[in-house]
Structures are given as C-alpha cells and as structure tokens.
Amino acid sequence: MTSLLAVRYTAARTLTTGPAHSTPPGPGEVELAPAYVGICGTDLHIYHGDMDTRVHAPAVLGHEMSGRVIRVGAGVDGFTPGQAVTVMPLRYDGTCPACQRGHQHICQNLNFIGIDSPGAMQQRWTVPADTLIPLPDSLPLQHAALVEPTAVAVHDVTRAAIQEDEQVLVVGAGPVGVLIALVATATGAQVRVVEPNAHRRRLAEALGLSVWDPAADDLPSLVHAWTGGAGAHASFEVSGAQAGIATAIDALAVRGRLCLVAIHPTPREVNLHRFFWRELTLIGARLYQRSDFETATQLIANHVIPAEKLISKIVPLSETPAAFQALEAGGDVMKILIDCTSEPAKAGAA
C-alpha cells in the first residue's frame, strides 16, 4: 500500500516531505483528501521564517484548497464521502468581544487553519465540519482551489462598498490584486490596475483589465485624465510597498476610500494631511466571511473569474519545495497549485 505524504515547514526555507496519517474524524469533524492546494503570500512569509513566533515547526501549511470528503464524524450532517468541498480555514471562539459583535472572522483568539494549526498540504486532513463549503459538481477541483483567494477579493470589494460606475484603482496585480480588479469589474465599476512587473501586466491585460506601468507612465496625469481631474472613488493597496501606499492615496478623489489589503510587516509613512484635506477614509480588509466564500464559488463556477488563466502551473506534492522557490524568485508565475492526488514520492527530506 502506498504511504500517505505531507509537506512540513521545519525551518526557514526548509520544507520536508514525510508520512501523513489517516485517523477517524471525531464528533463534528470531517476527514478530507485534499486535491489541489495553492501557495499564497502568507505561505511565503512562513517559508522565509518571518512568522516563527506564530508557526511552530514542524508545521503543515496550506489554506487555499479543494478536495473531497473521505469520512464524516458523529453528528455531521449534509456531507457525504466523495463530495467536493473547500474549506474556510477559520476557527473562532465565539466568546471574545469581536465574536460577540458578529465579527467572528476576525476573532481576537482566531485560529487560522494552515497557520496556527495543520493545513492542507497533505493527503489526508481532518477539519471541523463547520469550516466546509460545498462545491458544485460542475466546478473542476483545480479551479476550486482559487475559491479562498477569490473570497478575499469579494470581501475586500464589499468592505470598500464599490458601486456600479465608480472609478477604482487597484495598486498591485498579484493574484489577489487581479482578483479584486475582476470582482470590482463584475460589480460594474471602472477599474485601472497599477503594476510594475511586466509578466503580471501582460496577464492582467489578457484578462481584459486596463493596466498602467508606474515606471513608464505618468500616473498622476493618467488619473487626472481618466477621472476628469476629480480622482478615483476608491483605491486598493495590494502591493505591500511604500510606493504603492502613496500611489493609492494620491489617486483618490475628495471623500475617496482607501482599502488596505496588503500586509505591511513594518510601519509605513502615510500622508495624513491628504486624508485631512480630502476627507479620505481608510478601510481595513482582512480575511472573509462564509457569504464571501459562497459568492466566490459562484463567480468561479460561472466563469466570471477565469481561474484557469490565473494558474501558472500545477506540480506534484513532492515538488512543493521547488514551487516555493519559484514563487520566491518572482519569475513569470502567478499562482502555483500543489497536486496532492499525484503518486506519492518516497518519504524523505526535500
């Protein structure tokens, strides 16, 4: 019988392939067979060792996933073996002040599955049943692995209250930035994207988005011409860079809205005078709610989000370390998926 495998983070820039185990799910739990797992920016932060105070090695990473139910525990209704699902990877206590005010997704004692507890980069994975999101039978599992980052984008666009015909600037065309631009476009907004990376610009343009190069284009003049001198109604900072913050703020109209999406690990300089002078609003957007997952699932299933065009490559579980290295190098890649259904390799260090 072929051994089950998992990929574990063991130290900075070190991933190890080793055995995984299948155990019966307990009450209220479901055992899954992950099919495809995406690598995101947070996974790269962990890989670099930047989150060692939170992530305790050896740790199985991965929270962007799709898969199928293997077994259900006692008391679990509505899910059956073989059913296609994804996971909203949040466990909250339900008792903290945030939860009591209805904001469970940013619980003050949040357990983010795949960071604070074992994630999906393994061939068997047991999770609470209430984290499962059912998937339509028509949705390919490769595409469904993008439901989680699409849910991020849905939440961001909702938090920013984007309306039809509003002019919206997205700064940063990584996977989440592109998804925000696509979701905002689907609401009827007029969207422009700012991105210095040529590969990402080409991909965004191939998806029908209008993209500006900050190194070659005069952004203030372009924004002025686009908005008739008024400025954008809203902007999204998705770059994680100091220059991106300035671009997102300077582009805004009077009473414009800046939605902060990127994680900035260090304090940044912000032009507060601009906020005062134009009565701007800063909106934080973190994670998602179940309704965001449900909307994201439908957007992908209905081809509003062309998931297949965002997937750069799919690699077997045994090649996960190389996939992290490729993303770290910043080459011509957008989203890499790990195929957990591939034939397991011989266990050993990678």
ZATOR-825756 format. One record per residue (C-alpha): chain; x, y negated, z; residue number from 1; residue in three letters. Coordinates in Angstrom, 3 decimals. Last residue first. Example, Ala and Ser with C-alpha at 12.3 -4.5 7.8 and 13.67 -1.06 7.14 Angstrom:
REM ZATOR-825756
+--------+----------+----------+----------+-----+---------+
! cadena !        X !        Y !        Z ! num ! residuo !
+--------+----------+----------+----------+-----+---------+
!      A !   13.670 !    1.060 !    7.140 !   2 !     ser !
!      A !   12.300 !    4.500 !    7.800 !   1 !     ala !
+--------+----------+----------+----------+-----+---------+
//
This chain:
REM ZATOR-825756
+--------+----------+----------+----------+-----+---------+
! cadena !        X !        Y !        Z ! num ! residuo !
+--------+----------+----------+----------+-----+---------+
!      A !   13.395 !  -17.876 !    0.227 ! 350 !     ala !
!      A !   13.900 !  -15.469 !    3.108 ! 349 !     ala !
!      A !   12.500 !  -11.992 !    2.801 ! 348 !     gly !
!      A !    9.410 !   -9.971 !    2.036 ! 347 !     ala !
!      A !    9.424 !   -8.257 !   -1.364 ! 346 !     lys !
!      A !    7.144 !  -10.173 !   -3.680 ! 345 !     ala !
!      A !    3.371 !   -9.977 !   -3.555 ! 344 !     pro !
!      A !    1.586 !   -9.499 !   -6.890 ! 343 !     glu !
!      A !   -0.303 !  -12.711 !   -7.555 ! 342 !     ser !
!      A !   -3.534 !  -13.452 !   -5.677 ! 341 !     thr !
!      A !   -1.983 !  -16.247 !   -3.600 ! 340 !     cys !
!      A !   -1.429 !  -18.409 !   -6.663 ! 339 !     asp !
!      A !    0.177 !  -21.627 !   -5.406 ! 338 !     ile !
!      A !   -1.062 !  -24.697 !   -7.258 ! 337 !     leu !
!      A !    1.093 !  -27.597 !   -8.424 ! 336 !     ile !
!      A !   -0.494 !  -31.015 !   -8.971 ! 335 !     lys !
!      A !    1.111 !  -33.905 !  -10.844 ! 334 !     met !
!      A !    4.432 !  -32.854 !  -12.320 ! 333 !     val !
!      A !    6.809 !  -34.533 !  -14.752 ! 332 !     asp !
!      A !    9.626 !  -34.894 !  -12.255 ! 331 !     gly !
!      A !    9.425 !  -36.178 !   -8.700 ! 330 !     gly !
!      A !   12.261 !  -34.079 !   -7.298 ! 329 !     ala !
!      A !   10.195 !  -33.377 !   -4.176 ! 328 !     glu !
!      A !    7.446 !  -31.923 !   -6.344 ! 327 !     leu !
!      A !    9.895 !  -29.540 !   -7.989 ! 326 !     ala !
!      A !   11.466 !  -28.617 !   -4.641 ! 325 !     gln !
!      A !    8.062 !  -27.789 !   -3.182 ! 324 !     phe !
!      A !    7.319 !  -25.563 !   -6.188 ! 323 !     ala !
!      A !   10.692 !  -23.840 !   -5.798 ! 322 !     ala !
!      A !    9.847 !  -22.988 !   -2.179 ! 321 !     pro !
!      A !    6.404 !  -21.645 !   -3.240 ! 320 !     thr !
!      A !    7.826 !  -19.193 !   -5.790 ! 319 !     glu !
!      A !    6.826 !  -16.049 !   -3.820 ! 318 !     ser !
!      A !    3.211 !  -17.243 !   -3.746 ! 317 !     leu !
!      A !    3.020 !  -17.173 !   -7.524 ! 316 !     pro !
!      A !    3.116 !  -20.410 !   -9.529 ! 315 !     val !
!      A !    0.409 !  -22.509 !  -11.178 ! 314 !     ile !
!      A !    1.462 !  -25.577 !  -13.155 ! 313 !     lys !
!      A !    0.647 !  -29.212 !  -13.841 ! 312 !     ser !
!      A !   -2.969 !  -29.101 !  -12.658 ! 311 !     ile !
!      A !   -4.571 !  -32.510 !  -13.246 ! 310 !     leu !
!      A !   -5.902 !  -31.695 !  -16.715 ! 309 !     lys !
!      A !   -7.699 !  -28.565 !  -15.465 ! 308 !     glu !
!      A !   -9.489 !  -30.580 !  -12.804 ! 307 !     ala !
!      A !  -11.338 !  -32.776 !  -15.289 ! 306 !     pro !
!      A !  -13.389 !  -34.628 !  -12.610 ! 305 !     ile !
!      A !  -16.801 !  -35.381 !  -14.118 ! 304 !     val !
!      A !  -16.611 !  -31.765 !  -15.284 ! 303 !     his !
!      A !  -19.960 !  -30.848 !  -13.669 ! 302 !     asn !
!      A !  -18.291 !  -28.306 !  -11.353 ! 301 !     ala !
!      A !  -15.628 !  -30.864 !  -10.443 ! 300 !     ile !
!      A !  -18.092 !  -33.621 !   -9.549 ! 299 !     leu !
!      A !  -20.377 !  -31.079 !   -7.845 ! 298 !     gln !
!      A !  -17.640 !  -29.823 !   -5.528 ! 297 !     thr !
!      A !  -16.581 !  -33.388 !   -4.742 ! 296 !     ala !
!      A !  -20.132 !  -34.295 !   -3.705 ! 295 !     thr !
!      A !  -20.316 !  -31.312 !   -1.345 ! 294 !     glu !
!      A !  -16.891 !  -32.065 !    0.070 ! 293 !     phe !
!      A !  -17.819 !  -35.723 !    0.664 ! 292 !     asp !
!      A !  -21.060 !  -34.624 !    2.367 ! 291 !     ser !
!      A !  -18.982 !  -32.497 !    4.745 ! 290 !     arg !
!      A !  -16.978 !  -35.504 !    5.886 ! 289 !     gln !
!      A !  -13.600 !  -36.789 !    4.761 ! 288 !     tyr !
!      A !   -9.967 !  -37.561 !    5.620 ! 287 !     leu !
!      A !   -8.904 !  -41.120 !    6.462 ! 286 !     arg !
!      A !   -9.973 !  -44.424 !    4.965 ! 285 !     ala !
!      A !   -9.014 !  -47.684 !    6.653 ! 284 !     gly !
!      A !  -10.714 !  -50.807 !    5.359 ! 283 !     ile !
!      A !   -9.104 !  -54.253 !    5.322 ! 282 !     leu !
!      A !  -11.472 !  -57.131 !    4.529 ! 281 !     thr !
!      A !  -10.498 !  -60.395 !    2.863 ! 280 !     leu !
!      A !  -11.707 !  -63.820 !    3.925 ! 279 !     glu !
!      A !   -9.741 !  -65.471 !    1.106 ! 278 !     arg !
!      A !   -7.535 !  -67.747 !    3.213 ! 277 !     trp !
!      A !   -7.455 !  -65.531 !    6.293 ! 276 !     phe !
!      A !   -6.578 !  -62.328 !    4.460 ! 275 !     phe !
!      A !   -4.042 !  -64.213 !    2.338 ! 274 !     arg !
!      A !   -2.529 !  -65.637 !    5.522 ! 273 !     his !
!      A !   -2.208 !  -62.079 !    6.802 ! 272 !     leu !
!      A !    0.321 !  -61.249 !    4.097 ! 271 !     asn !
!      A !    1.295 !  -57.804 !    5.361 ! 270 !     val !
!      A !    4.810 !  -56.586 !    6.230 ! 269 !     glu !
!      A !    4.821 !  -52.852 !    6.803 ! 268 !     arg !
!      A !    5.281 !  -50.681 !    9.897 ! 267 !     pro !
!      A !    6.729 !  -47.214 !    9.184 ! 266 !     thr !
!      A !    5.009 !  -43.937 !    8.291 ! 265 !     pro !
!      A !    2.743 !  -45.591 !    5.700 ! 264 !     his !
!      A !    0.105 !  -43.006 !    4.775 ! 263 !     ile !
!      A !   -1.665 !  -44.047 !    1.597 ! 262 !     ala !
!      A !   -5.410 !  -44.754 !    1.610 ! 261 !     val !
!      A !   -5.809 !  -48.376 !    2.699 ! 260 !     leu !
!      A !   -8.964 !  -49.832 !    1.173 ! 259 !     cys !
!      A !   -8.591 !  -53.563 !    0.501 ! 258 !     leu !
!      A !  -11.901 !  -55.371 !    0.082 ! 257 !     arg !
!      A !  -12.376 !  -58.733 !   -1.588 ! 256 !     gly !
!      A !  -14.052 !  -61.602 !    0.224 ! 255 !     arg !
!      A !  -12.493 !  -64.054 !   -2.245 ! 254 !     val !
!      A !  -10.963 !  -61.956 !   -5.010 ! 253 !     ala !
!      A !   -8.213 !  -59.416 !   -4.516 ! 252 !     leu !
!      A !   -5.152 !  -58.919 !   -6.726 ! 251 !     ala !
!      A !   -2.699 !  -60.334 !   -4.169 ! 250 !     asp !
!      A !   -3.685 !  -57.712 !   -1.605 ! 249 !     ile !
!      A !   -3.213 !  -54.608 !   -3.779 ! 248 !     ala !
!      A !    0.021 !  -55.910 !   -5.280 ! 247 !     thr !
!      A !    1.491 !  -56.786 !   -1.889 ! 246 !     ala !
!      A !    0.616 !  -53.367 !   -0.483 ! 245 !     ile !
!      A !    2.077 !  -51.621 !   -3.519 ! 244 !     gly !
!      A !    5.355 !  -53.495 !   -3.127 ! 243 !     ala !
!      A !    5.695 !  -52.142 !    0.404 ! 242 !     gln !
!      A !    5.186 !  -48.596 !   -0.860 ! 241 !     ala !
!      A !    2.732 !  -45.853 !    0.135 ! 240 !     gly !
!      A !    1.338 !  -45.878 !   -3.389 ! 239 !     ser !
!      A !   -2.356 !  -45.358 !   -2.663 ! 238 !     val !
!      A !   -3.413 !  -48.913 !   -1.823 ! 237 !     glu !
!      A !   -6.973 !  -49.194 !   -3.162 ! 236 !     phe !
!      A !   -8.350 !  -52.515 !   -4.384 ! 235 !     ser !
!      A !  -11.765 !  -54.138 !   -4.291 ! 234 !     ala !
!      A !  -13.732 !  -56.979 !   -5.891 ! 233 !     his !
!      A !  -10.782 !  -57.848 !   -8.111 ! 232 !     ala !
!      A !   -9.657 !  -61.432 !   -8.666 ! 231 !     gly !
!      A !  -11.633 !  -64.508 !   -9.691 ! 230 !     ala !
!      A !   -9.482 !  -65.814 !  -12.541 ! 229 !     gly !
!      A !  -11.707 !  -64.435 !  -15.257 ! 228 !     gly !
!      A !  -11.365 !  -60.960 !  -13.777 ! 227 !     thr !
!      A !   -9.355 !  -59.277 !  -16.521 ! 226 !     trp !
!      A !   -7.405 !  -62.403 !  -17.492 ! 225 !     ala !
!      A !   -6.399 !  -63.174 !  -13.909 ! 224 !     his !
!      A !   -5.598 !  -59.521 !  -13.177 ! 223 !     val !
!      A !   -3.381 !  -59.351 !  -16.268 ! 222 !     leu !
!      A !   -1.668 !  -62.623 !  -15.402 ! 221 !     ser !
!      A !   -0.993 !  -61.491 !  -11.819 ! 220 !     pro !
!      A !    0.279 !  -58.116 !  -13.103 ! 219 !     leu !
!      A !    2.818 !  -59.401 !  -15.617 ! 218 !     asp !
!      A !    3.542 !  -56.019 !  -17.178 ! 217 !     asp !
!      A !    6.862 !  -54.217 !  -17.644 ! 216 !     ala !
!      A !    7.892 !  -53.075 !  -14.169 ! 215 !     ala !
!      A !    4.361 !  -53.066 !  -12.755 ! 214 !     pro !
!      A !    3.183 !  -50.732 !  -15.562 ! 213 !     asp !
!      A !   -0.570 !  -51.094 !  -16.045 ! 212 !     trp !
!      A !   -3.068 !  -48.287 !  -16.646 ! 211 !     val !
!      A !   -6.559 !  -48.155 !  -18.141 ! 210 !     ser !
!      A !   -8.043 !  -44.726 !  -17.465 ! 209 !     leu !
!      A !   -9.303 !  -42.343 !  -20.163 ! 208 !     gly !
!      A !   -7.872 !  -39.135 !  -18.698 ! 207 !     leu !
!      A !   -5.004 !  -39.295 !  -21.211 ! 206 !     ala !
!      A !   -4.251 !  -42.766 !  -19.815 ! 205 !     glu !
!      A !   -3.884 !  -41.315 !  -16.326 ! 204 !     ala !
!      A !   -1.567 !  -38.597 !  -17.649 ! 203 !     leu !
!      A !    0.573 !  -41.078 !  -19.548 ! 202 !     arg !
!      A !    0.848 !  -43.361 !  -16.518 ! 201 !     arg !
!      A !    1.788 !  -40.427 !  -14.311 ! 200 !     arg !
!      A !    4.580 !  -39.466 !  -16.661 ! 199 !     his !
!      A !    5.831 !  -43.059 !  -16.920 ! 198 !     ala !
!      A !    6.049 !  -43.637 !  -13.163 ! 197 !     asn !
!      A !    5.499 !  -47.323 !  -12.277 ! 196 !     pro !
!      A !    1.709 !  -47.031 !  -11.679 ! 195 !     glu !
!      A !   -1.047 !  -49.657 !  -11.458 ! 194 !     val !
!      A !   -4.578 !  -48.482 !  -12.308 ! 193 !     val !
!      A !   -7.499 !  -50.543 !  -13.592 ! 192 !     arg !
!      A !  -11.136 !  -49.681 !  -12.959 ! 191 !     val !
!      A !  -14.466 !  -51.181 !  -13.981 ! 190 !     gln !
!      A !  -17.009 !  -49.579 !  -11.642 ! 189 !     ala !
!      A !  -19.882 !  -47.403 !  -12.861 ! 188 !     gly !
!      A !  -19.905 !  -44.939 !   -9.961 ! 187 !     thr !
!      A !  -18.101 !  -42.413 !  -12.188 ! 186 !     ala !
!      A !  -15.314 !  -44.959 !  -12.673 ! 185 !     thr !
!      A !  -14.848 !  -45.078 !   -8.899 ! 184 !     ala !
!      A !  -14.596 !  -41.270 !   -8.816 ! 183 !     val !
!      A !  -12.064 !  -41.260 !  -11.660 ! 182 !     leu !
!      A !   -9.936 !  -44.023 !  -10.129 ! 181 !     ala !
!      A !  -10.026 !  -42.344 !   -6.729 ! 180 !     ile !
!      A !   -8.985 !  -39.051 !   -8.364 ! 179 !     leu !
!      A !   -6.077 !  -40.752 !  -10.120 ! 178 !     val !
!      A !   -4.935 !  -42.290 !   -6.845 ! 177 !     gly !
!      A !   -5.303 !  -38.967 !   -5.025 ! 176 !     val !
!      A !   -3.171 !  -37.080 !   -7.561 ! 175 !     pro !
!      A !   -0.526 !  -39.808 !   -7.897 ! 174 !     gly !
!      A !   -1.506 !  -42.899 !   -9.809 ! 173 !     ala !
!      A !   -0.621 !  -45.658 !   -7.327 ! 172 !     gly !
!      A !   -2.334 !  -49.010 !   -6.896 ! 171 !     val !
!      A !   -6.019 !  -48.662 !   -7.823 ! 170 !     val !
!      A !   -7.686 !  -51.941 !   -8.824 ! 169 !     leu !
!      A !  -11.471 !  -52.213 !   -8.883 ! 168 !     val !
!      A !  -13.747 !  -54.595 !  -10.760 ! 167 !     gln !
!      A !  -17.345 !  -54.073 !   -9.694 ! 166 !     glu !
!      A !  -19.766 !  -53.083 !  -12.456 ! 165 !     asp !
!      A !  -21.548 !  -50.461 !  -10.303 ! 164 !     glu !
!      A !  -20.690 !  -50.633 !   -6.621 ! 163 !     gln !
!      A !  -17.734 !  -49.503 !   -4.531 ! 162 !     ile !
!      A !  -18.555 !  -49.381 !   -0.816 ! 161 !     ala !
!      A !  -14.859 !  -49.142 !    0.173 ! 160 !     ala !
!      A !  -15.696 !  -46.309 !    2.568 ! 159 !     arg !
!      A !  -17.596 !  -44.522 !   -0.221 ! 158 !     thr !
!      A !  -14.683 !  -44.824 !   -2.638 ! 157 !     val !
!      A !  -12.313 !  -43.483 !    0.017 ! 156 !     asp !
!      A !  -14.631 !  -40.616 !    0.992 ! 155 !     his !
!      A !  -15.038 !  -39.552 !   -2.630 ! 154 !     val !
!      A !  -11.268 !  -39.726 !   -3.114 ! 153 !     ala !
!      A !  -10.590 !  -37.537 !   -0.071 ! 152 !     val !
!      A !  -13.278 !  -35.131 !   -1.286 ! 151 !     ala !
!      A !  -11.379 !  -34.944 !   -4.581 ! 150 !     thr !
!      A !   -8.273 !  -33.960 !   -2.606 ! 149 !     pro !
!      A !  -10.263 !  -31.105 !   -0.991 ! 148 !     glu !
!      A !  -12.131 !  -29.984 !   -4.126 ! 147 !     val !
!      A !   -8.900 !  -29.558 !   -6.088 ! 146 !     leu !
!      A !   -8.532 !  -25.847 !   -5.258 ! 145 !     ala !
!      A !  -11.940 !  -25.471 !   -6.925 ! 144 !     ala !
!      A !  -10.309 !  -25.915 !  -10.329 ! 143 !     his !
!      A !   -8.184 !  -22.785 !   -9.920 ! 142 !     gln !
!      A !  -11.196 !  -20.963 !   -8.427 ! 141 !     leu !
!      A !  -13.184 !  -21.482 !  -11.609 ! 140 !     pro !
!      A !  -16.599 !  -23.075 !  -10.878 ! 139 !     leu !
!      A !  -19.512 !  -21.168 !  -12.422 ! 138 !     ser !
!      A !  -20.224 !  -19.168 !   -9.264 ! 137 !     asp !
!      A !  -20.863 !  -22.430 !   -7.411 ! 136 !     pro !
!      A !  -18.697 !  -22.893 !   -4.304 ! 135 !     leu !
!      A !  -19.750 !  -22.584 !   -0.681 ! 134 !     pro !
!      A !  -18.043 !  -24.929 !    1.814 ! 133 !     ile !
!      A !  -16.602 !  -23.178 !    4.867 ! 132 !     leu !
!      A !  -15.496 !  -25.025 !    8.012 ! 131 !     thr !
!      A !  -18.493 !  -23.783 !   10.016 ! 130 !     asp !
!      A !  -17.318 !  -20.212 !    9.577 ! 129 !     ala !
!      A !  -14.241 !  -20.840 !   11.716 ! 128 !     pro !
!      A !  -11.098 !  -19.690 !    9.898 ! 127 !     val !
!      A !   -9.205 !  -16.427 !    9.344 ! 126 !     thr !
!      A !   -6.661 !  -16.309 !    6.515 ! 125 !     trp !
!      A !   -5.387 !  -13.363 !    4.472 ! 124 !     arg !
!      A !   -3.012 !  -13.729 !    1.538 ! 123 !     gln !
!      A !   -1.073 !  -16.621 !    2.988 ! 122 !     gln !
!      A !   -0.514 !  -20.266 !    2.111 ! 121 !     met !
!      A !   -3.904 !  -21.210 !    3.594 ! 120 !     ala !
!      A !   -3.090 !  -22.903 !    6.889 ! 119 !     gly !
!      A !   -2.160 !  -21.983 !   10.458 ! 118 !     pro !
!      A !   -2.897 !  -24.621 !   13.137 ! 117 !     ser !
!      A !   -1.965 !  -28.290 !   13.655 ! 116 !     asp !
!      A !   -1.002 !  -28.813 !   10.025 ! 115 !     ile !
!      A !   -2.859 !  -26.272 !    7.893 ! 114 !     gly !
!      A !   -6.039 !  -26.786 !    9.904 ! 113 !     ile !
!      A !   -6.231 !  -30.360 !   11.169 ! 112 !     phe !
!      A !   -7.114 !  -30.005 !   14.842 ! 111 !     asn !
!      A !   -8.622 !  -33.322 !   15.896 ! 110 !     leu !
!      A !   -8.410 !  -34.485 !   19.508 ! 109 !     asn !
!      A !   -9.493 !  -38.084 !   18.866 ! 108 !     gln !
!      A !  -11.977 !  -36.758 !   16.328 ! 107 !     cys !
!      A !  -11.564 !  -38.486 !   12.977 ! 106 !     ile !
!      A !  -13.886 !  -36.146 !   11.059 ! 105 !     his !
!      A !  -16.207 !  -36.078 !   14.067 ! 104 !     gln !
!      A !  -17.227 !  -39.705 !   13.598 ! 103 !     his !
!      A !  -20.783 !  -39.462 !   14.906 ! 102 !     gly !
!      A !  -20.374 !  -41.799 !   17.887 ! 101 !     arg !
!      A !  -19.979 !  -38.872 !   20.295 ! 100 !     gln !
!      A !  -17.294 !  -37.482 !   18.014 !  99 !     cys !
!      A !  -15.267 !  -40.688 !   18.238 !  98 !     ala !
!      A !  -15.729 !  -40.897 !   22.034 !  97 !     pro !
!      A !  -14.485 !  -37.296 !   22.508 !  96 !     cys !
!      A !  -16.943 !  -34.426 !   23.074 !  95 !     thr !
!      A !  -17.464 !  -32.731 !   19.705 !  94 !     gly !
!      A !  -14.057 !  -31.036 !   19.929 !  93 !     asp !
!      A !  -13.129 !  -31.267 !   16.263 !  92 !     tyr !
!      A !  -11.830 !  -28.669 !   13.836 !  91 !     arg !
!      A !  -11.127 !  -29.939 !   10.330 !  90 !     leu !
!      A !   -9.927 !  -27.982 !    7.303 !  89 !     pro !
!      A !  -12.985 !  -28.343 !    5.042 !  88 !     met !
!      A !  -12.501 !  -24.911 !    3.498 !  87 !     val !
!      A !  -13.317 !  -23.642 !    0.020 !  86 !     thr !
!      A !  -15.604 !  -20.805 !   -0.890 !  85 !     val !
!      A !  -16.308 !  -18.053 !   -3.431 !  84 !     ala !
!      A !  -18.394 !  -15.156 !   -2.068 !  83 !     gln !
!      A !  -16.814 !  -11.708 !   -2.299 !  82 !     gly !
!      A !  -17.925 !  -10.651 !    1.162 !  81 !     pro !
!      A !  -21.041 !  -12.545 !    2.297 !  80 !     thr !
!      A !  -21.705 !  -15.961 !    3.805 !  79 !     phe !
!      A !  -25.027 !  -17.395 !    4.963 !  78 !     gly !
!      A !  -24.968 !  -16.137 !    8.542 !  77 !     asp !
!      A !  -22.072 !  -15.616 !   10.940 !  76 !     val !
!      A !  -23.106 !  -14.342 !   14.378 !  75 !     gly !
!      A !  -20.517 !  -11.602 !   14.546 !  74 !     ala !
!      A !  -17.566 !  -12.024 !   12.225 !  73 !     gly !
!      A !  -17.507 !  -12.113 !    8.441 !  72 !     val !
!      A !  -15.177 !  -10.180 !    6.167 !  71 !     arg !
!      A !  -13.372 !  -10.790 !    2.862 !  70 !     ile !
!      A !  -14.757 !  -14.166 !    1.766 !  69 !     val !
!      A !  -13.189 !  -15.546 !   -1.383 !  68 !     arg !
!      A !  -10.722 !  -18.286 !   -2.163 !  67 !     gly !
!      A !  -10.116 !  -21.949 !   -2.840 !  66 !     ser !
!      A !   -7.564 !  -24.237 !   -1.285 !  65 !     met !
!      A !   -6.198 !  -27.624 !   -0.335 !  64 !     glu !
!      A !   -5.202 !  -27.067 !    3.325 !  63 !     his !
!      A !   -1.771 !  -25.442 !    3.106 !  62 !     gly !
!      A !    0.964 !  -24.693 !    5.624 !  61 !     leu !
!      A !    1.831 !  -21.545 !    7.605 !  60 !     val !
!      A !    4.012 !  -22.600 !   10.521 !  59 !     ala !
!      A !    7.154 !  -21.077 !   12.050 !  58 !     pro !
!      A !    7.637 !  -23.698 !   13.274 !  57 !     ala !
!      A !    5.503 !  -26.092 !   15.307 !  56 !     his !
!      A !    4.031 !  -28.943 !   13.320 !  55 !     val !
!      A !    3.330 !  -32.031 !   15.441 !  54 !     arg !
!      A !    6.760 !  -33.204 !   16.626 !  53 !     thr !
!      A !    8.209 !  -31.616 !   13.502 !  52 !     asp !
!      A !    6.272 !  -34.008 !   11.266 !  51 !     met !
!      A !    9.095 !  -35.595 !    9.251 !  50 !     asp !
!      A !   10.880 !  -32.286 !    8.692 !  49 !     gly !
!      A !   11.045 !  -32.791 !    4.924 !  48 !     his !
!      A !    8.674 !  -29.859 !    4.410 !  47 !     tyr !
!      A !    6.142 !  -31.493 !    6.753 !  46 !     ile !
!      A !    6.221 !  -34.713 !    4.705 !  45 !     his !
!      A !    5.923 !  -32.576 !    1.556 !  44 !     leu !
!      A !    2.821 !  -30.864 !    2.954 !  43 !     asp !
!      A !    1.376 !  -34.327 !    3.650 !  42 !     thr !
!      A !    1.984 !  -35.288 !    0.025 !  41 !     gly !
!      A !   -0.041 !  -32.353 !   -1.264 !  40 !     cys !
!      A !    0.602 !  -28.778 !   -2.361 !  39 !     ile !
!      A !   -2.477 !  -26.980 !   -3.673 !  38 !     gly !
!      A !   -3.558 !  -23.475 !   -2.675 !  37 !     val !
!      A !   -5.172 !  -20.938 !   -5.005 !  36 !     tyr !
!      A !   -6.804 !  -17.595 !   -4.194 !  35 !     ala !
!      A !   -7.015 !  -17.455 !   -0.411 !  34 !     pro !
!      A !   -8.474 !  -14.129 !    0.769 !  33 !     ala !
!      A !  -10.715 !  -15.170 !    3.619 !  32 !     leu !
!      A !  -11.642 !  -13.808 !    7.044 !  31 !     glu !
!      A !  -14.644 !  -15.531 !    8.581 !  30 !     val !
!      A !  -15.198 !  -16.592 !   12.175 !  29 !     glu !
!      A !  -18.256 !  -17.237 !   14.363 !  28 !     gly !
!      A !  -17.535 !  -14.189 !   16.528 !  27 !     pro !
!      A !  -14.065 !  -12.822 !   15.774 !  26 !     gly !
!      A !  -12.652 !  -12.014 !   12.366 !  25 !     pro !
!      A !  -11.038 !   -8.560 !   12.047 !  24 !     pro !
!      A !   -7.290 !   -8.791 !   11.505 !  23 !     thr !
!      A !   -5.341 !   -8.860 !    8.258 !  22 !     ser !
!      A !   -1.661 !   -9.564 !    8.685 !  21 !     his !
!      A !    0.949 !  -11.584 !    6.877 !  20 !     ala !
!      A !    4.499 !  -10.487 !    6.213 !  19 !     pro !
!      A !    7.284 !  -12.877 !    5.252 !  18 !     gly !
!      A !    8.327 !  -15.558 !    2.803 !  17 !     thr !
!      A !   10.394 !  -18.306 !    4.401 !  16 !     thr !
!      A !   10.316 !  -22.027 !    3.671 !  15 !     leu !
!      A !   13.227 !  -24.305 !    4.591 !  14 !     thr !
!      A !   13.458 !  -27.987 !    3.693 !  13 !     arg !
!      A !   13.389 !  -28.948 !    7.397 !  12 !     ala !
!      A !   12.869 !  -25.807 !    9.471 !  11 !     ala !
!      A !   10.684 !  -22.678 !    9.552 !  10 !     thr !
!      A !    7.775 !  -23.521 !    7.230 !   9 !     tyr !
!      A !    6.020 !  -20.258 !    6.512 !   8 !     arg !
!      A !    4.891 !  -18.515 !    3.338 !   7 !     val !
!      A !    2.584 !  -15.557 !    3.902 !   6 !     ala !
!      A !    2.505 !  -12.063 !    2.463 !   5 !     leu !
!      A !    0.352 !   -8.935 !    2.550 !   4 !     leu !
!      A !    2.169 !   -5.684 !    2.008 !   3 !     ser !
!      A !    1.314 !   -3.447 !   -0.929 !   2 !     thr !
!      A !    0.000 !    0.000 !    0.000 !   1 !     met !
+--------+----------+----------+----------+-----+---------+
//
